[in-house]
């Protein structure tokens, strides 16, 4: 199964683990969550190109802050509607939510930075005042 051939259509769990630099345990977890559905040959899991693409999307979603439940929902929408119109609209709504949450975090960080800068200035002023009075 392991080959670097771009026409590869099946993958072992170790192939995917190496390619995406994640543990086999993580891959099995995504399978347990219903996000990946490999075929079985005895005890061996055989992952399809679709599973590989889904794993890539799961990891990308994680980086973007999507929960596994949100990712599962997108997969379910895609499976139900191959035209993906519903999926794209849902994705746009999720993106807007994530952007709003990130913007709020940035605003919160700016406020904390201003407060820290003010506290730092007060501490430096107090230190200067003490060194002049000594």
C-alpha atoms as a printed R data frame, in Angstrom:
    type eleno elety resid chain resno       x      y      z
1   ATOM     1    CA   UNK     A     1   0.000  0.000  0.000
2   ATOM     2    CA   UNK     A     2   2.800  2.432  0.804
3   ATOM     3    CA   UNK     A     3   3.887  4.189 -2.319
4   ATOM     4    CA   UNK     A     4   4.495  7.736 -3.322
5   ATOM     5    CA   UNK     A     5   2.559  7.218 -6.535
6   ATOM     6    CA   UNK     A     6   0.088 10.076 -6.993
7   ATOM     7    CA   UNK     A     7  -2.440  7.577 -8.396
8   ATOM     8    CA   UNK     A     8  -2.538  5.748 -5.044
9   ATOM     9    CA   UNK     A     9  -6.118  4.929 -4.077
10  ATOM    10    CA   UNK     A    10  -5.696  3.067 -0.776
11  ATOM    11    CA   UNK     A    11  -3.667  3.829  2.302
12  ATOM    12    CA   UNK     A    12  -2.697  2.092  5.497
13  ATOM    13    CA   UNK     A    13  -3.064  3.812  8.845
14  ATOM    14    CA   UNK     A    14   0.727  4.222  8.986
15  ATOM    15    CA   UNK     A    15   0.739  5.823  5.505
16  ATOM    16    CA   UNK     A    16  -1.705  8.488  6.690
17  ATOM    17    CA   UNK     A    17   0.018  8.868 10.045
18  ATOM    18    CA   UNK     A    18   3.332  9.621  8.345
19  ATOM    19    CA   UNK     A    19   1.854 11.834  5.642
20  ATOM    20    CA   UNK     A    20  -0.034 14.079  8.069
21  ATOM    21    CA   UNK     A    21   2.422 13.763 10.978
22  ATOM    22    CA   UNK     A    22  -0.223 12.582 13.425
23  ATOM    23    CA   UNK     A    23  -0.494  9.481 15.573
24  ATOM    24    CA   UNK     A    24  -2.317  6.350 14.504
25  ATOM    25    CA   UNK     A    25  -4.324  6.800 17.700
26  ATOM    26    CA   UNK     A    26  -5.629 10.139 16.382
27  ATOM    27    CA   UNK     A    27  -6.694  8.498 13.135
28  ATOM    28    CA   UNK     A    28  -8.483  5.732 15.042
29  ATOM    29    CA   UNK     A    29 -10.177  8.414 17.177
30  ATOM    30    CA   UNK     A    30 -11.510 10.144 14.050
31  ATOM    31    CA   UNK     A    31 -12.746  6.750 12.891
32  ATOM    32    CA   UNK     A    32 -14.472  6.165 16.262
33  ATOM    33    CA   UNK     A    33 -16.130  9.585 15.855
34  ATOM    34    CA   UNK     A    34 -17.541  8.482 12.495
35  ATOM    35    CA   UNK     A    35 -15.457 10.937 10.479
36  ATOM    36    CA   UNK     A    36 -13.449  8.252  8.663
37  ATOM    37    CA   UNK     A    37 -14.817  4.938  7.412
38  ATOM    38    CA   UNK     A    38 -12.017  2.636  6.310
39  ATOM    39    CA   UNK     A    39 -12.693 -0.774  4.867
40  ATOM    40    CA   UNK     A    40 -11.324 -3.747  6.756
41  ATOM    41    CA   UNK     A    41  -9.254 -6.650  5.545
42  ATOM    42    CA   UNK     A    42  -9.105 -8.846  8.637
43  ATOM    43    CA   UNK     A    43  -7.701 -6.577 11.363
44  ATOM    44    CA   UNK     A    44  -6.123 -4.204  8.821
45  ATOM    45    CA   UNK     A    45  -7.749 -0.879  8.063
46  ATOM    46    CA   UNK     A    46  -7.706  0.140  4.401
47  ATOM    47    CA   UNK     A    47  -8.288  3.872  3.951
48  ATOM    48    CA   UNK     A    48  -9.600  5.196  0.647
49  ATOM    49    CA   UNK     A    49  -8.733  8.386 -1.169
50  ATOM    50    CA   UNK     A    50 -11.987  9.804  0.258
51  ATOM    51    CA   UNK     A    51 -10.768  8.997  3.802
52  ATOM    52    CA   UNK     A    52  -7.436 10.691  3.040
53  ATOM    53    CA   UNK     A    53  -9.210 13.833  1.787
54  ATOM    54    CA   UNK     A    54 -11.489 13.813  4.834
55  ATOM    55    CA   UNK     A    55  -8.506 13.480  7.169
56  ATOM    56    CA   UNK     A    56  -6.879 16.455  5.460
57  ATOM    57    CA   UNK     A    57 -10.118 18.445  5.917
58  ATOM    58    CA   UNK     A    58 -10.410 17.397  9.578
59  ATOM    59    CA   UNK     A    59  -6.892 18.636 10.284
60  ATOM    60    CA   UNK     A    60  -7.440 21.849  8.338
61  ATOM    61    CA   UNK     A    61 -10.688 22.416 10.226
62  ATOM    62    CA   UNK     A    62  -8.902 21.915 13.542
63  ATOM    63    CA   UNK     A    63  -6.312 24.549 12.583
64  ATOM    64    CA   UNK     A    64  -9.143 26.947 11.721
65  ATOM    65    CA   UNK     A    65 -10.902 26.318 15.026
66  ATOM    66    CA   UNK     A    66 -13.700 24.040 13.847
67  ATOM    67    CA   UNK     A    67 -14.899 21.429 16.326
68  ATOM    68    CA   UNK     A    68 -15.159 17.811 15.259
69  ATOM    69    CA   UNK     A    69 -18.950 18.141 15.553
70  ATOM    70    CA   UNK     A    70 -18.888 21.038 13.062
71  ATOM    71    CA   UNK     A    71 -16.662 19.052 10.715
72  ATOM    72    CA   UNK     A    72 -18.956 16.015 11.009
73  ATOM    73    CA   UNK     A    73 -21.939 18.230 10.186
74  ATOM    74    CA   UNK     A    74 -20.237 19.477  7.024
75  ATOM    75    CA   UNK     A    75 -19.404 15.902  5.983
76  ATOM    76    CA   UNK     A    76 -23.017 14.843  6.592
77  ATOM    77    CA   UNK     A    77 -24.311 17.771  4.541
78  ATOM    78    CA   UNK     A    78 -21.943 16.930  1.700
79  ATOM    79    CA   UNK     A    79 -22.942 13.252  1.788
80  ATOM    80    CA   UNK     A    80 -26.632 14.230  1.658
81  ATOM    81    CA   UNK     A    81 -26.217 16.957 -0.994
82  ATOM    82    CA   UNK     A    82 -23.437 16.223 -3.474
83  ATOM    83    CA   UNK     A    83 -24.051 19.593 -5.154
84  ATOM    84    CA   UNK     A    84 -22.674 20.993 -1.882
85  ATOM    85    CA   UNK     A    85 -24.802 24.166 -1.979
86  ATOM    86    CA   UNK     A    86 -26.058 23.489  1.545
87  ATOM    87    CA   UNK     A    87 -22.558 22.589  2.674
88  ATOM    88    CA   UNK     A    88 -21.092 25.786  1.241
89  ATOM    89    CA   UNK     A    89 -23.776 27.929  2.860
90  ATOM    90    CA   UNK     A    90 -23.187 26.194  6.192
91  ATOM    91    CA   UNK     A    91 -19.444 26.634  5.770
92  ATOM    92    CA   UNK     A    92 -19.906 30.344  5.112
93  ATOM    93    CA   UNK     A    93 -21.997 30.680  8.278
94  ATOM    94    CA   UNK     A    94 -19.361 28.807 10.313
95  ATOM    95    CA   UNK     A    95 -16.597 30.966  8.850
96  ATOM    96    CA   UNK     A    96 -18.470 34.111  9.861
97  ATOM    97    CA   UNK     A    97 -18.870 32.758 13.402
98  ATOM    98    CA   UNK     A    98 -15.156 31.916 13.625
99  ATOM    99    CA   UNK     A    99 -14.153 35.314 12.246
100 ATOM   100    CA   UNK     A   100 -16.379 37.086 14.783
101 ATOM   101    CA   UNK     A   101 -14.928 35.012 17.631
102 ATOM   102    CA   UNK     A   102 -11.360 35.722 16.485
103 ATOM   103    CA   UNK     A   103 -12.121 39.433 16.141
104 ATOM   104    CA   UNK     A   104 -13.469 39.449 19.705
105 ATOM   105    CA   UNK     A   105 -10.306 37.701 20.905
106 ATOM   106    CA   UNK     A   106  -8.159 40.286 19.101
107 ATOM   107    CA   UNK     A   107 -10.139 43.113 20.719
108 ATOM   108    CA   UNK     A   108  -9.763 41.466 24.129
109 ATOM   109    CA   UNK     A   109  -6.016 41.052 23.596
110 ATOM   110    CA   UNK     A   110  -5.674 44.734 22.652
111 ATOM   111    CA   UNK     A   111  -7.439 45.776 25.875
112 ATOM   112    CA   UNK     A   112  -5.226 43.499 27.996
113 ATOM   113    CA   UNK     A   113  -2.095 44.827 26.250
114 ATOM   114    CA   UNK     A   114  -3.166 48.414 26.981
115 ATOM   115    CA   UNK     A   115  -3.786 47.506 30.638
116 ATOM   116    CA   UNK     A   116  -0.400 45.789 30.892
117 ATOM   117    CA   UNK     A   117   1.342 48.764 29.289
118 ATOM   118    CA   UNK     A   118  -0.358 51.086 31.784
119 ATOM   119    CA   UNK     A   119   0.597 48.865 34.742
120 ATOM   120    CA   UNK     A   120   4.169 48.673 33.439
121 ATOM   121    CA   UNK     A   121   4.358 52.464 33.197
122 ATOM   122    CA   UNK     A   122   3.038 52.817 36.757
123 ATOM   123    CA   UNK     A   123   5.608 50.312 38.057
124 ATOM   124    CA   UNK     A   124   8.462 52.085 36.258
125 ATOM   125    CA   UNK     A   125   7.234 55.439 37.579
126 ATOM   126    CA   UNK     A   126   7.101 54.077 41.125
127 ATOM   127    CA   UNK     A   127  10.629 52.655 40.779
128 ATOM   128    CA   UNK     A   128  11.941 56.002 39.496
129 ATOM   129    CA   UNK     A   129  10.241 57.806 42.363
130 ATOM   130    CA   UNK     A   130  11.827 55.480 44.909
131 ATOM   131    CA   UNK     A   131  15.316 55.754 43.398
132 ATOM   132    CA   UNK     A   132  15.126 59.602 43.484
133 ATOM   133    CA   UNK     A   133  14.020 59.643 47.114
134 ATOM   134    CA   UNK     A   134  16.809 57.267 48.241
